[in-house]
Amino acid sequence: MSRPKNQNYKGHGLSKGKEREQRASIRFKTTLVNTLMDVLRHRPGWVEVKDEGDWDFYWCDVSWLRENFDHTYMDEHVRISHFRNHYELTRKNYMVKNLKRFRKQLEREAGKLEAAKCDFFPKTFEMPCEYHLFVEEFRKNPGITWIMKPVARSQGKGIFLFRRLKDIMDWRKGTAGKKLTSSEAQPARSAVNPPGGHDARSSDDQKDEIPVENYVAQRYIENPYLIGGRKFDLRVYVLVMSYIPLRAWLYRDGFARFSNTRFTLSSIDDQYVHLTNVAVQKTSPDYHPKKGCKWMIQRFRQYLASKHGPEAVETLFSDMDNIFIRSLQSVQKVIISDKHCFELYGYDILIDQDLKPWLLEVNASPSLTASSQEDYELKTCLLEDTLHVVDMEARLTGREKRVGGFDLMWNDGPVSREEGAPDLSGMGNFVTNTHLGCVNDRKKQLRQLFRSLQSQKKASS
C-alpha cells in the first residue's frame, strides 16, 4: 500500500529508509499494559516510543486503527497489529454472513460435499433484521435452547439463554427502535469500504458504542463434551501474516477454559454453568484464583487420547484445522490485505459429545492478561514467537515452516509436514503441518533456527 506523503499524513519509519535491512534498534509503541508490554520491553534492541514519536512497530487497539490508519503513511518495514477491516471475521454477525456466503460459493463451484465442510457454526440469525426468519425457525423446533449474544461485545457481557419466544419478544420490545443520539454516534468512516465489505465503524472492540439491538440469536449446543461434569471451550491462536496470498500460522499451545459449575440444561439462567469466559468465571463465589479454570491444550489432548484413542483425536484436531482455514478463506476477498498488517486471532472452539468442533467466535484482541503463572508463561512465549514470525529484525529467509511454537499451516495452499513439494494429486500421503496440543520445544527450535540462519549468513558473506 502506498500513500502520498503530504501534510495530511503522519509518517512512520521514515528515518530508517525503505529497505527491510537489519536495523540496530526497533522503535515500538503500544497502549496495552499486560504481558505484551513485558515482552516488548525485554526484546533486545527494541526501544519504547511514547506519545507522538515515530515508530517502526505498533501493537495498537482497534479504536486507534479506526481513527488513524487511513491518515498514516507507513514506510516499507513498518508493521501494525491489525488488518484495516479485521471485523469481517471478528464481529459475530459478519463472521456468520461471510461463512454463509463462502459455503454457497463452494456449493456452486465444488458441490455439496465440499460446502458441507463449512458446517461448523451453529444456526445463527442476526437480530433484529432477521427476526422473522428466526421466529419461523424457532417454531419448527419448539423447546430447544437458543443463546443471544451482542455482536460486538466480549467477556460474556450481554449474553443470555432462552427457550420461549416471550423472552425474546420482551428483549425486542425493550430495544427495538432504539436509535443512537448524535452524542453516541460512532466515529465517521475515514475511507470508503471495499466491495463486499461492512461498515468500518463496527469493530469488535467497540463495546460501549454499539446499540444494544445488534445481537445474534444462535442455536445453543445442548450436548457439549464435559470433563468432570463441566462445560469448557478451547482458545486457540492463529497468526495471519497476509491474506493475499493467504499465509497463516497455528500456535502449538492454547488452553481449555472450564466453567466453575457442573453443566445442566435445567438452569439456563446461571451464567457460571454456560459461559466459560474467565471474566465471568472469576466472579463466581467459589472461584479459586491460583487454581483457575484452565487446562493447557496438551493436557486436554492427552486426556482425549486416553478416553477415545489417538485416531479419534487426530480426526478432531484435523476438523479444527479445517475450521481455521475455511474461516480465513471466507473473508480472504473482503479483508483489505496490507503488507504492513498482521493479526493474532484468538479462536473459541466448542467440542460436542460426538467430538465435533464448533466455531463460536474469533477474537481480534484475544486477552493478553495472565490469570495464573502458567497462563503468563503461555502468553509471553506466544507473543515472543509472534514477534519472531513478524520478523522486524529481518532475520528469517521466508522459507521457514516452523518458528518457535508456530507452525506454518497455509501458504497460498496447504503446507505439508514432510519436506519437499507435497504430492497433492490424491492427497493420500499429505499430512498438514499442524501440531496443536503437541510438544512445544520452542526454545530448542529457536536456538537451532537462529544458529542455522547465522551460519547461512556467514557462508553467503
C-alpha positions in Angstrom: 0.0 0.0 0.0 1.5 3.4 -0.9 0.1 6.6 0.4 1.4 10.0 -0.8 3.5 11.9 1.6 1.8 15.2 2.3 0.9 17.4 5.2 -2.3 15.4 6.0 -0.4 12.2 6.7 1.6 11.2 9.8 4.6 9.3 8.6 6.2 6.4 10.5 9.5 4.7 10.0 10.7 7.3 7.5 14.1 7.9 9.1 15.1 4.2 8.6 14.8 4.1 4.8 12.6 1.8 2.7 14.5 -1.4 2.7 13.9 -4.0 5.4 17.6 -4.3 6.2 18.7 -5.4 9.7 18.2 -2.4 11.9 20.2 -1.6 15.0 17.1 -0.6 17.0 13.3 -1.0 16.5 11.0 1.6 17.9 7.8 0.1 19.3 4.6 1.6 20.6 1.7 0.0 22.4 -1.2 1.1 24.7 -1.7 -2.3 26.3 -0.2 -2.8 29.7 0.0 -6.6 30.2 2.2 -9.5 29.1 2.7 -7.7 25.8 4.5 -4.8 27.4 6.8 -7.2 29.3 7.7 -9.0 26.1 8.3 -5.8 24.1 10.4 -4.2 26.7 12.6 -7.2 27.1 13.2 -7.7 23.4 16.9 -7.0 22.6 17.3 -3.8 20.5 13.7 -2.7 20.9 13.1 0.8 22.2 9.8 2.1 23.5 8.3 5.2 21.9 5.7 7.3 23.8 3.2 9.9 22.7 3.7 11.2 19.1 7.2 9.8 18.4 7.9 7.9 15.2 7.6 4.1 15.5 8.5 1.0 13.4 6.1 -1.4 15.2 2.8 -0.6 16.8 0.6 -3.1 18.7 -2.4 -0.8 18.6 -6.0 -1.2 19.8 -8.7 -1.2 17.1 -10.0 2.2 18.1 -6.7 3.8 17.1 -6.8 1.8 13.8 -10.3 3.1 13.0 -9.4 6.7 13.6 -5.8 6.9 12.3 -5.0 4.1 9.8 -6.1 5.9 6.7 -4.2 9.1 7.7 -0.9 7.4 8.5 1.9 6.9 6.0 3.9 3.8 6.8 7.3 3.0 5.4 8.1 -0.4 3.9 9.4 -2.1 7.0 6.7 -0.7 9.4 4.3 -3.3 11.0 1.0 -2.9 12.8 -1.1 -5.5 14.7 -4.5 -5.4 12.9 -5.8 -5.5 9.4 -7.9 -2.5 8.5 -11.3 -4.3 8.4 -10.5 -7.2 10.7 -14.1 -7.1 12.0 -15.2 -9.1 8.9 -14.1 -12.2 10.8 -14.2 -11.0 14.4 -17.6 -9.4 14.7 -20.2 -12.3 15.2 -22.8 -11.2 12.6 -20.2 -10.5 9.9 -18.4 -13.8 10.6 -21.6 -15.8 10.0 -22.5 -13.7 6.9 -19.1 -14.4 5.4 -19.2 -18.1 6.2 -22.7 -18.5 4.8 -21.7 -16.7 1.6 -18.5 -18.8 1.3 -20.5 -22.0 1.8 -22.8 -21.1 -1.0 -19.9 -20.2 -3.3 -18.3 -23.6 -2.5 -21.6 -25.4 -3.3 -21.7 -23.7 -6.7 -18.1 -24.3 -7.6 -17.2 -27.6 -5.9 -20.5 -29.3 -4.9 -22.4 -30.0 -1.7 -19.8 -32.3 -0.2 -17.2 -29.6 -0.3 -19.7 -27.0 1.0 -20.6 -29.3 3.9 -17.0 -28.8 5.2 -18.2 -25.3 6.3 -20.9 -26.7 8.6 -19.0 -25.9 11.8 -21.0 -23.0 13.1 -24.5 -23.2 14.8 -27.6 -21.9 13.1 -27.5 -18.2 13.5 -29.8 -15.2 12.9 -28.9 -11.5 13.0 -31.3 -9.5 15.2 -33.4 -7.6 14.7 -33.1 -7.7 10.9 -33.6 -11.5 10.7 -36.2 -11.6 13.5 -39.0 -13.1 11.3 -36.7 -15.8 9.9 -35.7 -16.6 13.4 -39.3 -16.9 14.6 -40.0 -19.3 11.7 -37.1 -21.5 12.6 -37.9 -21.3 16.3 -41.4 -22.6 15.7 -40.1 -25.5 13.7 -38.2 -26.8 16.7 -40.1 -25.9 19.9 -38.4 -26.5 23.2 -34.7 -26.2 22.1 -32.4 -23.8 23.7 -31.1 -20.6 22.0 -28.4 -18.2 23.0 -28.5 -14.4 22.4 -25.1 -12.6 22.0 -24.4 -8.9 21.4 -22.4 -8.8 18.1 -19.6 -6.6 19.3 -19.0 -7.2 23.0 -16.6 -9.5 24.7 -16.1 -11.3 28.0 -19.6 -12.7 28.1 -21.3 -9.4 28.5 -25.0 -9.1 27.5 -25.4 -12.9 26.7 -28.5 -14.8 27.8 -30.1 -18.2 27.0 -33.8 -18.6 26.3 -36.4 -21.2 25.2 -39.6 -19.2 25.0 -40.5 -16.7 22.3 -41.8 -14.4 25.0 -38.2 -13.9 26.3 -37.0 -12.6 23.0 -40.1 -10.6 22.5 -39.6 -8.9 25.8 -36.0 -8.2 24.7 -37.1 -6.9 21.4 -39.7 -4.6 22.9 -37.1 -3.2 25.3 -34.6 -2.4 22.5 -36.4 -2.2 19.1 -36.5 1.2 17.6 -33.7 2.5 19.9 -31.6 4.9 18.0 -28.2 6.4 18.7 -28.2 10.0 19.6 -25.7 12.3 17.9 -23.5 12.3 21.0 -23.4 8.5 20.9 -22.8 8.3 17.2 -19.7 6.4 16.2 -16.7 8.0 14.5 -17.1 8.8 10.9 -15.6 6.4 8.4 -12.2 7.7 7.1 -12.3 5.5 4.0 -14.7 4.1 1.6 -15.4 0.4 2.3 -14.1 -2.2 -0.3 -16.7 -4.1 -2.4 -18.4 -6.7 -0.1 -17.1 -5.0 3.0 -19.0 -3.8 6.0 -19.0 -0.5 7.9 -15.6 0.2 9.4 -17.2 1.8 12.5 -18.4 -1.6 13.8 -15.3 -3.2 15.3 -15.4 -6.0 17.8 -13.7 -3.8 20.5 -16.3 -1.0 20.4 -18.0 -2.3 23.5 -20.0 0.7 24.6 -20.7 2.3 21.2 -22.8 -0.5 19.8 -26.5 -0.1 20.3 -27.9 -3.0 22.3 -30.3 -4.2 19.5 -27.3 -5.6 17.5 -27.4 -9.2 18.5 -27.2 -12.7 17.1 -29.6 -15.5 18.1 -27.7 -18.8 17.8 -28.8 -22.3 18.4 -27.2 -23.4 21.7 -25.1 -26.5 21.6 -27.1 -28.6 24.1 -24.7 -31.6 24.1 -21.3 -30.1 24.9 -18.4 -32.5 25.7 -18.0 -32.5 29.5 -15.0 -33.1 31.7 -15.7 -33.7 35.3 -19.3 -32.7 34.5 -18.2 -29.2 33.5 -18.5 -27.4 30.2 -15.4 -25.9 28.5 -14.3 -24.3 25.3 -10.9 -24.1 23.6 -8.9 -20.9 23.0 -6.5 -21.4 20.0 -4.2 -18.9 18.4 -3.8 -18.3 14.7 -1.4 -15.7 13.3 -2.2 -14.3 9.8 0.7 -12.5 8.1 -1.1 -12.0 4.8 -4.5 -12.5 3.1 -3.3 -12.2 -0.5 -1.8 -14.7 -0.7 -3.2 -16.3 2.5 -0.3 -17.1 4.9 -1.4 -18.4 8.3 0.5 -19.9 11.3 -1.0 -22.1 14.1 0.4 -22.0 17.6 1.0 -25.3 19.4 -0.2 -24.1 22.8 -3.6 -23.0 23.8 -6.0 -23.8 26.6 -9.4 -25.2 27.6 -11.5 -22.8 29.7 -13.8 -24.5 32.1 -17.0 -23.3 33.8 -16.8 -23.4 37.6 -20.2 -25.2 38.0 -21.5 -28.6 36.8 -23.4 -28.5 33.5 -27.1 -28.7 33.4 -29.8 -27.6 31.0 -32.4 -27.3 33.8 -30.8 -23.9 34.8 -30.4 -21.8 31.7 -30.2 -18.5 33.7 -26.9 -19.5 35.5 -24.1 -17.9 33.6 -21.5 -19.8 35.7 -22.8 -23.1 34.1 -23.0 -21.9 30.5 -20.3 -19.2 29.9 -16.7 -20.3 30.1 -15.1 -16.8 29.8 -12.6 -16.2 32.6 -14.1 -12.7 33.1 -17.3 -14.4 34.0 -15.9 -17.4 36.0 -13.6 -15.3 38.2 -16.7 -13.6 39.7 -18.1 -16.9 40.9 -18.2 -17.2 44.7 -16.1 -20.4 44.8 -13.6 -19.4 42.1 -10.0 -20.3 43.1 -7.6 -17.7 41.7 -4.5 -19.9 41.9 -6.2 -23.0 40.6 -8.2 -21.0 37.9 -10.4 -22.8 35.4 -7.9 -23.6 32.6 -6.1 -26.7 31.2 -3.2 -26.4 28.8 -4.3 -27.8 25.4 -1.6 -30.5 25.6 -3.2 -31.9 28.8 -6.6 -31.8 27.0 -5.3 -33.7 24.0 -3.7 -36.4 26.2 -7.0 -36.7 28.2 -9.0 -37.3 25.0 -6.5 -39.8 23.6 -6.7 -41.8 26.8 -10.6 -41.8 26.6 -11.1 -42.2 22.9 -7.8 -43.3 21.3 -5.3 -41.4 19.2 -7.3 -41.8 15.9 -10.4 -40.0 17.2 -8.2 -37.2 18.5 -6.3 -36.9 15.2 -9.7 -36.6 13.4 -11.0 -33.9 15.9 -7.8 -31.8 15.5 -7.9 -32.2 11.8 -11.5 -30.9 11.8 -10.3 -27.9 13.8 -7.6 -27.2 11.2 -10.5 -27.2 8.7 -12.3 -24.5 10.8 -9.2 -22.2 10.9 -8.6 -22.4 7.1 -12.2 -22.2 5.9 -13.0 -19.3 8.2 -9.9 -17.4 6.9 -10.8 -18.2 3.3 -14.3 -16.9 3.9 -13.0 -13.4 4.4 -10.0 -13.6 2.1 -11.6 -11.5 -0.6 -13.1 -8.8 1.7 -10.3 -8.2 4.1 -8.0 -5.3 3.0 -4.7 -7.2 2.8 -2.0 -4.7 3.6 1.7 -5.6 3.7 2.1 -3.6 6.9 -0.5 -5.6 8.8 -0.6 -8.9 10.7 -3.2 -10.3 13.1 -3.1 -12.6 16.0 -6.5 -14.2 16.3 -8.0 -16.0 19.3 -10.4 -18.7 18.1 -13.0 -20.0 20.5 -14.0 -23.6 19.7 -16.6 -25.8 21.5 -16.5 -29.6 21.3 -19.7 -31.6 21.5 -20.3 -35.2 22.7 -19.7 -36.6 19.2 -16.3 -34.9 19.2 -17.4 -32.4 16.6 -15.8 -29.0 16.9 -18.0 -25.8 16.6 -16.7 -22.3 15.9 -18.2 -19.9 18.5 -16.3 -16.8 17.6 -12.9 -15.3 16.5 -11.3 -12.5 18.6 -9.2 -9.8 17.1 -7.9 -8.8 20.5 -7.6 -12.0 22.5 -6.9 -11.4 26.2 -3.2 -11.0 26.8 -3.7 -10.6 30.6 -2.5 -13.6 32.6 -4.8 -15.3 35.1 -2.1 -17.6 36.5 1.7 -18.3 36.3 1.1 -21.0 33.7 -1.1 -18.5 31.7 1.6 -15.9 31.9 4.2 -18.2 30.5 2.0 -19.3 27.7 1.2 -15.7 26.7 4.7 -14.4 26.9 6.0 -17.3 24.8 3.1 -16.8 22.3 4.0 -13.1 21.9 7.7 -13.7 21.7 7.1 -16.2 18.9 4.7 -13.8 17.2 7.4 -11.2 17.1 9.9 -13.8 15.7 7.4 -14.5 12.8 6.7 -10.8 12.2 10.5 -10.6 12.0 11.1 -6.8 12.4 14.8 -7.8 12.6 14.7 -9.2 9.1 16.5 -12.5 10.1 14.2 -15.1 8.5 14.5 -16.4 4.9 10.8 -16.6 4.4 11.0 -20.4 3.7 10.6 -21.4 7.4 7.8 -23.9 8.2 8.3 -23.6 12.0 9.3 -20.6 14.1 9.2 -21.4 17.9 5.7 -22.5 18.8 4.3 -21.5 15.4 3.8 -23.9 12.5 3.0 -22.6 9.0 -0.3 -24.3 8.2 -1.2 -22.4 5.0 1.0 -20.7 2.4 -1.3 -19.9 -0.6 -2.2 -23.6 -0.2 -1.8 -26.4 2.4 1.6 -26.9 3.9 2.9 -30.5 4.3 4.7 -31.8 7.4 7.1 -33.6 5.0 10.0 -31.8 3.4 9.9 -31.1 -0.3 7.0 -30.4 -2.6 3.9 -32.3 -1.5 2.0 -34.6 -3.8 -1.4 -33.1 -3.9 -2.8 -35.2 -6.7 -4.5 -37.7 -4.5 -3.8 -36.1 -1.1 -3.1 -39.7 0.0 0.2 -39.1 1.9 -0.4 -35.5 2.7 -0.3 -34.6 6.4 -1.0 -30.9 7.3 1.9 -29.1 9.1 -0.1 -28.5 12.3 0.8 -29.6 15.8 -1.8 -28.1 18.1 -1.6 -29.7 21.6 1.7 -31.4 20.7 5.1 -30.9 22.4 6.2 -27.3 22.2 10.0 -27.4 22.4 10.2 -23.8 21.2 13.4 -22.8 22.9 15.4 -25.6 21.4 13.8 -25.0 18.0 14.6 -21.2 18.1 18.2 -21.9 19.1 18.7 -24.2 16.2 16.8 -21.9 13.8 18.8 -18.8 14.6 22.1 -20.7 14.7 21.4 -22.1 11.2 20.4 -18.6 9.9 23.6 -17.1 11.3 25.7 -19.9 9.6 23.9 -19.3 6.2 24.5 -15.6 6.6 28.3 -16.1 7.3 28.6 -18.5 4.4 27.0 -16.1 1.9 29.0 -13.1 3.1 
